[in-house]
Amino acid sequence: MSALRQTSVVSVWHYRVLGILWALVGAACLADLHRGYWWEQRKAWLPALVGLLYLITGLGFAFLRARARRAMTILIVLAGLVFGDWILAGLMLGNRSLLWLALGGFGATAYTMVFILRSPSGRST
């Protein structure tokens, strides 16, 4: 049995809440497929790929899977870079709604990364 299964109840619920949050982000990417922009640009595979990655990894993270934890670490770094870019764009363009959206996303990303780094790694100690 992995060390992830021997974590506290609070830690398990953190995994579940954060996993469901990122699975909902993936579902939102999949829901964005209906927009004409993706089909006109012939890039409908992009939100489908990103959405499936976040949806599958988020559900695995919620069920305490060690592989999902490693994959989530990579996806969180990518999300942090995207939200950081949005913060800069919101500041430079003066778009307050984009800035607040990006700050919220960056906060959730940072919280998830800190949780991943501070929680038990799944290795037997």
Secondary structure, 3 states (H helix, E strand, C coil): CCHHHHCCHHHHHHHHHHHHHHHHHHHHHHHHHHCHHHHHCCCCHHHHHHHHHHHHHHHHHHCCCHHHHHHHHHHHHHHHHHHHHHHHHHHHHCCHHHHHHHHHHHHHHHHHHHHHHHCCCCCCC
